[in-house]
C-alpha cells in the first residue's frame, strides 16, 4: 500500500470530524492542524 492511499484512507475515516470542526468553528487552521495530526500518525 502506498503512502498516499494510506493517507487517503486515514483521512476519509477522520474527514467527518474534521469537517465538523471546521464548519463549527469556521476556521481553516483547524483543518490544517487536524490534517497535520493525521500525517504525523502515519
C-alpha positions in Angstrom: 0.0 0.0 0.0 1.4 3.4 -1.0 1.7 6.2 1.5 -0.9 8.2 -0.5 -3.5 5.5 -0.3 -2.8 5.0 3.3 -3.1 8.7 3.9 -6.4 8.8 1.9 -7.8 6.0 3.9 -6.9 7.6 7.2 -8.2 11.0 6.0 -11.5 9.6 4.9 -12.0 8.0 8.4 -11.4 11.3 10.1 -12.9 13.5 7.4 -16.3 13.9 9.0 -15.0 15.0 12.4 -12.5 17.4 10.7 -15.3 18.9 8.5 -17.5 19.2 11.6 -14.8 21.1 13.5 -14.1 23.4 10.5 -17.7 24.2 9.9 -18.5 24.6 13.6 -15.6 27.0 14.2 -15.3 28.2 10.7 -11.5 28.1 10.9 -9.3 26.8 8.2 -6.4 26.5 10.6 -8.3 23.8 12.5 -8.5 21.8 9.2 -4.8 22.2 8.7 -4.0 21.3 12.2 -6.1 18.1 12.1 -4.7 17.1 8.8 -1.2 17.6 10.1 -2.0 15.3 13.1 -3.1 12.6 10.7 0.1 12.9 8.7 2.1 12.6 11.8 0.4 9.4 12.9 1.3 7.6 9.7 
